[in-house]
Amino acid sequence: MNVLDKLKQMFTGHEQQVDKGSDKAADLAKKKAGGKYDQQIDTGRDKLKDQFGTQDRPNG
């Protein structure tokens, strides 16, 4: 079992917490970067949500 599979298993049933945590982490990263990497941070957050969160899910 690789790391991604372990993360998927760990986050199953906690999709809303993943969404909240990724938003908070993105906000902190943007603040620390001073707006310089906002687009890259948003892309990373969106990919995380696509993989583990509720983004684009019918019941999310």
N, C-alpha and C positions, 0 to 999 in steps of 0.2 A: 504494500500500500504506500503510495507516494504522499507527499505533503499536501497536495491539492485535495486528494481524496480524504485525508484526515480532517482538513479544514471543512470540507463540505459536510462530513459526518458531524463534526462538532457544531456547526452553525445551523444544522437542520432544526427547524422549529423556533429559531431565534432570528428570523429574517428582519423583523422590525428593529431589533437591537443592532444588527449589522448596519442598517440604514442610518440610524441615529449616530452610531459610533463613527461611521465613515464621514458623515457630514461634519461632526465635531473635529475630527482629525484634519479634514480638508480645510476647515475654517482656520484652525491653528497653523497649519502649514502656510496658508496664504498670508496670514498675519506675520509670520516669521520671515517669509520671503519678500514681504513688502510689495506684493502685487506683481512681482517680476515673473512668476511662473504660474499664474492663475489658470491658464488654459491647460497646462500639463497636469496640474493638480486636479482640475475638474475631470479630465479624461481618466486619470487613475481612479478617482472616486466612482465614476460611472461604470468603469470596468469591474470594480469590486462589487458594486451593487448588481450588475448584470449577472455576475457569477454566484453571489451568495445572498443578496438582499431581495427586496420585494419589487424592485423596479421592473416594469414590463410584465408583471404577473397579474392575472385576472383578479385574484383575491387579495392583492397587495395593496 
